[in-house]
Amino acid sequence: MAATVMSERGRKLLRDFPALGALHEHDRKGIEGLIGLVERAAEYNRDVALPRALELDERMEREPDYFDWEMMREACKYRFFSLAIPEVLGGLANKYMVTGMALVVEELCSACGGIGLAIAAHSLGVAPLIASGAMAHWETVLHEIVEEEKKGNPVLMAYAITEPSAGTDVEEPEFLAVARIGLEAKRVKGGYRVNGRKCFISGGSEAKYITMTAATDRSRPLETWTTFLVERGMEGFSTPRVELKMGQRACHAAELLFEDVFIPHSHVLGYEGDGIANGILIIMAASRGPVGAIATGIARGAFEHFLAWAREPANGKKPIDEDRIRMALADMYAVLEENRGLYLGHSLGGDALFRNAFTHPLFLSAFMIPRRIRASKPYASLLNSYYGKGLVNILFRYFIKDEDATDMLAKASLAKFACADNAMALVSRALELMGTTPSPQRRWVEKAYRDVKLTQIYEGTNQLNRLALYNTEIAGTLKVEIPGPFKKGVR
Ligand SMILES: Cc1cc2nc3c(=O)[nH]c(=O)nc-3n(C[C@H](O)[C@H](O)[C@H](O)COP(=O)(O)OP(=O)(O)OC[C@H]3O[C@@H](n4cnc5c(N)ncnc54)[C@H](O)[C@@H]3O)c2cc1C
């Protein structure tokens, strides 16, 4: 797209995000690609999310089991389920993958936090497949997602780490070492037998594929924490319940039940015991920043409804004529600016890191092999073998350095807790100032208040994220270690 045909919204975006404006000088095509993504999200909001958000929220309070598949089918047209899938596989993820994700979720969540999460949770599920370099599954699972999306059929993924007895504990190595883990994936011939439960899994009840972390020995969770690919339809696997949620209701939080589920060796992503790095820290290093963007989007939506309320006459006068309301609006605007700086600081850094790997000619050359060979069983077996995984591992270690990944985790945790707390305070202030008189805008802000709370909880509570920032940046005791290749005793 040439700069001369950039839309009004595109020009506004460059003004709203000065960092993008500056980058635009050097990389018009890349930045205008990002603007295109935000425009798609805005169109989806106008046509799909906004017309149904309030009604859906109310319906899901009465019927928490209900799921609006239509909004997901509509999302296919906008290709939102390919946001984290590399371009070489037919997806949309390019050198601005993290930033693209963050900008899209801000936009979607400005209309509805729940619908935004339903879409974003899928990419969180995809992320471990990508980050673990599990290329054997790229040609099957990721290919299926892309191809079905083009036909309007959402094939969804989810990411499951939380267990009933361990939430915060599974997101930090120090806590995981002493966590009381309930679910176990015991080694058996040809794979693993899994028994136990995962809980609060966003999109878990709709996902066809789930990336899941589990201990292969519950008495040594830190050493044996492993990432698996679970497929709906595996015998003994079910999703028996969804929660009645306070906010972000349009996305289910599901319980996953494993009753003697057999998971074959081929479905271990990376090596057994690598879960803490490729299963959690690397994923959180990429995804916590976009959670800051989710919070910012919800807060922005509340700000816009608050502004509309303030401009409307009530009892012969407009709230906006009062200085206290104008000052509140200025404070809210400042918060949105600060938040955008925080999450963009993380996402642009994340892109710089991942770009090393995913746009490198060495990586791209792997896709010059014809797809019929890449999708063949012998090729998948090769990639899934001890040596195949080792090779991919070496490349990952070459492109993504531990210290850069640790820095990314620090920035992600900072963006997550600061944006979420700022957003919570913004929405809370808006609701207080609007008083108790019912109005259409107040309904939206009340929903935003319930929606935004969750951003302080998932992807690690804000307390945990504060500790993560302290441990990485201040104390220097937490380091992300990209798993090493060719581990002794691991096959
Ligand atoms: C709606 C929803 C959707 C979710 N989606 C997903 C998902 O898709 N996938 C997934 O795997 N998980 C998901 N989660 C789980 C979420 O990440 C956890 O709820 C979160 O990690 C907290 O774990 P917990 O609920 O067990 O709380 P706990 O770990 O029991 O924490 C309770 C409180 O104690 C504090 N605390 C705990 N330990 C410490 C400590 N050492 N120091 C200081 N404070 C501490 C916590 O900050 C928190 O305030 C979701 C949760 C919700 C509510």
The ligand as a MOL file (V3000), in Angstrom:
LIG
                    3D

  0  0  0     0  0            999 V3000
M  V30 BEGIN CTAB
M  V30 COUNTS 53 58 0 0 0
M  V30 BEGIN ATOM
M  V30 1 C -10.7690 -16.6390 33.2150 0
M  V30 2 C -9.4040 -17.2530 33.3050 0
M  V30 3 C -8.7790 -17.6850 32.1480 0
M  V30 4 C -7.5470 -18.3420 32.2220 0
M  V30 5 N -6.9670 -18.8510 31.0830 0
M  V30 6 C -5.9090 -19.7030 31.2080 0
M  V30 7 C -5.3970 -20.4130 30.0700 0
M  V30 8 O -5.8460 -20.2310 28.9360 0
M  V30 9 N -4.4020 -21.3190 30.2730 0
M  V30 10 C -3.8700 -21.5410 31.5040 0
M  V30 11 O -3.0090 -22.3920 31.6290 0
M  V30 12 N -4.3000 -20.8550 32.5920 0
M  V30 13 C -5.3030 -19.9420 32.4720 0
M  V30 14 N -5.7650 -19.2670 33.5800 0
M  V30 15 C -5.1360 -19.4910 34.8690 0
M  V30 16 C -4.3850 -18.3080 35.3940 0
M  V30 17 O -3.1640 -18.1460 34.7200 0
M  V30 18 C -4.2290 -18.5540 36.9070 0
M  V30 19 O -5.4940 -18.3190 37.4660 0
M  V30 20 C -3.2000 -17.7020 37.5330 0
M  V30 21 O -1.9470 -18.1340 37.1510 0
M  V30 22 C -3.2880 -17.7320 39.0710 0
M  V30 23 O -3.3130 -19.0350 39.5380 0
M  V30 24 P -4.4050 -19.4860 40.6250 0
M  V30 25 O -5.7340 -19.0860 40.1010 0
M  V30 26 O -4.1640 -20.9030 40.9490 0
M  V30 27 O -4.1170 -18.5720 41.8900 0
M  V30 28 P -3.0010 -18.8650 43.0400 0
M  V30 29 O -1.7320 -19.2940 42.4010 0
M  V30 30 O -3.6460 -19.7550 44.0320 0
M  V30 31 O -2.8420 -17.4250 43.6180 0
M  V30 32 C -3.7750 -16.8320 44.5340 0
M  V30 33 C -3.2300 -15.4790 44.9410 0
M  V30 34 O -1.9670 -15.6400 45.6520 0
M  V30 35 C -0.9410 -14.8950 45.0240 0
M  V30 36 N 0.3080 -15.6480 45.0970 0
M  V30 37 C 0.4850 -16.9720 44.8620 0
M  V30 38 N 1.7650 -17.3300 45.0450 0
M  V30 39 C 2.4200 -16.1890 45.3800 0
M  V30 40 C 3.7680 -15.8900 45.7170 0
M  V30 41 N 4.7030 -16.8340 45.7690 0
M  V30 42 N 4.0740 -14.6160 46.0220 0
M  V30 43 C 3.1440 -13.6470 46.0140 0
M  V30 44 N 1.8450 -13.8680 45.7360 0
M  V30 45 C 1.4970 -15.1210 45.4150 0
M  V30 46 C -1.4080 -14.7280 43.5900 0
M  V30 47 O -0.8110 -13.6110 42.9930 0
M  V30 48 C -2.9100 -14.5690 43.7600 0
M  V30 49 O -3.2350 -13.2580 44.1100 0
M  V30 50 C -6.9350 -18.5250 33.4950 0
M  V30 51 C -7.5410 -18.0370 34.6540 0
M  V30 52 C -8.7500 -17.4070 34.5680 0
M  V30 53 C -9.3920 -16.9030 35.8420 0
M  V30 END ATOM
M  V30 BEGIN BOND
M  V30 1 1 1 2
M  V30 2 1 2 3
M  V30 3 2 2 52
M  V30 4 2 3 4
M  V30 5 1 4 5
M  V30 6 1 4 50
M  V30 7 2 5 6
M  V30 8 1 6 7
M  V30 9 1 6 13
M  V30 10 2 7 8
M  V30 11 1 7 9
M  V30 12 1 9 10
M  V30 13 2 10 11
M  V30 14 1 10 12
M  V30 15 2 12 13
M  V30 16 1 13 14
M  V30 17 1 14 15
M  V30 18 1 14 50
M  V30 19 1 15 16
M  V30 20 1 16 17
M  V30 21 1 16 18
M  V30 22 1 18 19
M  V30 23 1 18 20
M  V30 24 1 20 21
M  V30 25 1 20 22
M  V30 26 1 22 23
M  V30 27 1 23 24
M  V30 28 2 24 25
M  V30 29 1 24 26
M  V30 30 1 24 27
M  V30 31 1 27 28
M  V30 32 2 28 29
M  V30 33 1 28 30
M  V30 34 1 28 31
M  V30 35 1 31 32
M  V30 36 1 32 33
M  V30 37 1 33 34
M  V30 38 1 33 48
M  V30 39 1 34 35
M  V30 40 1 35 36
M  V30 41 1 35 46
M  V30 42 1 36 37
M  V30 43 1 36 45
M  V30 44 2 37 38
M  V30 45 1 38 39
M  V30 46 1 39 40
M  V30 47 2 39 45
M  V30 48 1 40 41
M  V30 49 2 40 42
M  V30 50 1 42 43
M  V30 51 2 43 44
M  V30 52 1 44 45
M  V30 53 1 46 47
M  V30 54 1 46 48
M  V30 55 1 48 49
M  V30 56 2 50 51
M  V30 57 1 51 52
M  V30 58 1 52 53
M  V30 END BOND
M  V30 END CTAB
M  END
